């Protein structure tokens, strides 16, 4: 299988049967032709062509790092996949978008990271709610999969773990005040 058709979904490498529509220079969201099949369209294409796209059985939407997920409030359940674009490895706005999709908007479906997605990001992406990753095609997806298991424990609460470590850890009973534990 060529790696460009593979994604990480959950903790497995699987064949990707979705295609991501990106507008070429000069193309307009209102007039771009959306190909047949399972397509993840830009948010602006969805907003511009909603009436025509609503009839499709398999449609997804992707959100750019400078867009707001609230534009999809009340519509998220209709999408087979919602993707968040990372235009550069150093652009962290997609983490906030994912966190808000999961916690504020209640999205339960496939949340996919697309764009400049590297192994070093996967563990943190999982923490904020991503469950699918389309890694950069010039890097090994098999190596990237290891990024999900970099750490065995987390300290902070997040989407993947609701309780911080200090709440999950059982402590032994401490001696009462004034009792130094010397058995006096």
Phi and psi in degrees as a GROMACS rama.xvg file:
@    title "Ramachandran Plot"
@    xaxis  label "Phi"
@    yaxis  label "Psi"
@TYPE xy
-68.6868  140.349  UNK-2
-65.1175  -23.7166  UNK-3
-67.5622  -15.6267  UNK-4
-100.613  13.3308  UNK-5
-113.439  147.618  UNK-6
-135.749  166.5  UNK-7
-97.9489  124.507  UNK-8
-128.868  120.993  UNK-9
67.981  -115.873  UNK-10
-127.157  29.6746  UNK-11
-128.777  152.508  UNK-12
-92.0873  124.215  UNK-13
-133.094  162.15  UNK-14
-68.4523  135.523  UNK-15
-95.7921  117.316  UNK-16
-101.531  10.1104  UNK-17
-104.404  148.924  UNK-18
-116.61  143.789  UNK-19
-98.1941  123.527  UNK-20
-88.313  121.566  UNK-21
-119.132  135.054  UNK-22
-74.9251  132.793  UNK-23
-80.4875  161.521  UNK-24
-56.8272  130.271  UNK-25
92.5197  -14.3037  UNK-26
-80.223  148.581  UNK-27
-114.753  140.244  UNK-28
-59.9789  -30.3596  UNK-29
-77.726  -26.6979  UNK-30
-116.395  -7.6836  UNK-31
-62.236  139.343  UNK-32
-81.7573  125.59  UNK-33
-91.3541  118.985  UNK-34
-65.0645  162.651  UNK-35
-71.4408  162.802  UNK-36
96.5124  -166.796  UNK-37
-80.3871  111.764  UNK-38
-128.051  136.073  UNK-39
-102.233  111.141  UNK-40
-98.2076  153.581  UNK-41
-61.9551  150.561  UNK-42
-52.1439  -42.5436  UNK-43
-64.5304  -33.2827  UNK-44
-67.9875  -43.2722  UNK-45
-58.7304  -47.5133  UNK-46
-65.5204  -34.5444  UNK-47
-80.4281  -32.6943  UNK-48
-118.478  24.8724  UNK-49
-50.4782  -47.2967  UNK-50
-57.6438  -45.5605  UNK-51
-72.5635  -37.3187  UNK-52
-78.6024  -23.6357  UNK-53
-60.0515  -29.4245  UNK-54
-75.7801  -13.98  UNK-55
-77.9047  139.65  UNK-56
-73.237  -38.5518  UNK-57
-120.415  97.4612  UNK-58
-136.587  140.923  UNK-59
-126.996  169.742  UNK-60
-136.776  144.857  UNK-61
-121.056  146.572  UNK-62
-112.206  128.418  UNK-63
-75.0639  160.009  UNK-64
-66.2188  -17.9258  UNK-65
-102.32  13.6304  UNK-66
-108.577  162.979  UNK-67
-105.821  129.961  UNK-68
-67.9554  -18.974  UNK-69
-60.5395  -18.3578  UNK-70
-62.7603  -18.4537  UNK-71
-104.47  8.85953  UNK-72
-55.4363  130.628  UNK-73
84.9186  -8.5398  UNK-74
-115.63  -5.75185  UNK-75
-59.9514  -32.4274  UNK-76
-67.6342  -16.2905  UNK-77
-79.4119  -13.6975  UNK-78
-95.6864  135.892  UNK-79
-70.0606  -25.3768  UNK-80
-156.124  142.553  UNK-81
-118.435  128.376  UNK-82
-116.044  152.391  UNK-83
-122.456  128.023  UNK-84
-88.6158  132.548  UNK-85
-108.753  98.3125  UNK-86
-67.5505  -28.5076  UNK-87
-142.23  149.494  UNK-88
-54.0024  -34.3375  UNK-89
-85.7657  -2.12807  UNK-90
-90.6365  106.464  UNK-91
-93.5594  4.92774  UNK-92
-62.623  -26.7935  UNK-93
-63.2641  -27.8188  UNK-94
-64.5933  -43.389  UNK-95
-66.0174  -39.2418  UNK-96
-61.3445  -46.7715  UNK-97
-62.0896  -46.3436  UNK-98
-58.7885  -43.7169  UNK-99
-67.8388  -37.4393  UNK-100
-59.7127  -42.1903  UNK-101
-76.9132  -46.7591  UNK-102
-89.131  -43.965  UNK-103
-89.0482  -36.303  UNK-104
-101.045  -6.97396  UNK-105
69.2585  24.7663  UNK-106
-68.5292  128.761  UNK-107
-110.627  -11.8016  UNK-108
-82.191  -162.322  UNK-109
-68.4859  123.685  UNK-110
-116.783  111.268  UNK-111
-111.067  135.869  UNK-112
-91.3377  129.328  UNK-113
-129.359  164.718  UNK-114
101.39  -133.963  UNK-115
-85.7021  71.0092  UNK-116
-103.454  121.087  UNK-117
-121.481  163.547  UNK-118
-51.637  -43.051  UNK-119
-60.912  -20.2253  UNK-120
-92.4086  -21.5526  UNK-121
-59.0012  -43.0738  UNK-122
-61.0258  -46.4212  UNK-123
-67.3064  -35.7911  UNK-124
-63.8162  -42.3264  UNK-125
-60.467  -39.4269  UNK-126
-60.1196  -33.8641  UNK-127
-94.6053  3.65617  UNK-128
121.91  -7.42629  UNK-129
-67.6898  142.045  UNK-130
-130.977  8.49513  UNK-131
-149.057  146.779  UNK-132
-143.029  121.884  UNK-133
-100.675  95.9096  UNK-134
-75.7658  163.298  UNK-135
-57.7553  135.448  UNK-136
-68.007  -17.3307  UNK-137
-87.146  4.15433  UNK-138
-120.92  156.015  UNK-139
-73.9764  121.029  UNK-140
-68.5872  -29.7004  UNK-141
-67.5792  -37.2052  UNK-142
-70.3621  -40.3789  UNK-143
-61.1669  -35.6236  UNK-144
-55.0655  -33.3446  UNK-145
-63.5524  -21.411  UNK-146
-64.5659  -19.4058  UNK-147
-77.6163  -13.9504  UNK-148
-120.055  25.2707  UNK-149
-63.0171  -39.2733  UNK-150
-117.526  142.341  UNK-151
-92.3576  -18.0891  UNK-152
-144.992  150.307  UNK-153
-120.211  149.858  UNK-154
-90.8307  -44.261  UNK-155
-87.2558  155.278  UNK-156
-78.3629  151.153  UNK-157
-163.692  -163.8  UNK-158
-62.1691  -40.5816  UNK-159
-79.9077  -20.7705  UNK-160
-144.255  110.094  UNK-161
-74.0421  -21.2604  UNK-162
-110.227  135.011  UNK-163
-67.9366  162.521  UNK-164
-56.9025  -41.2034  UNK-165
-63.0167  -23.8003  UNK-166
-83.5662  -24.8442  UNK-167
-87.9877  -17.6731  UNK-168
-88.9036  127.317  UNK-169
-87.5007  123.504  UNK-170
-100.268  149.793  UNK-171
-73.3438  152.541  UNK-172
-60.3794  135.562  UNK-173
-93.2426  150.962  UNK-174
-59.5823  146.965  UNK-175
-63.794  156.328  UNK-176
-56.1271  134.736  UNK-177
88.4634  -18.9425  UNK-178
-98.0837  108.533  UNK-179
-77.4579  1.48391  UNK-180
82.2133  18.3078  UNK-181
-91.9446  0.856483  UNK-182
71.8014  27.3712  UNK-183
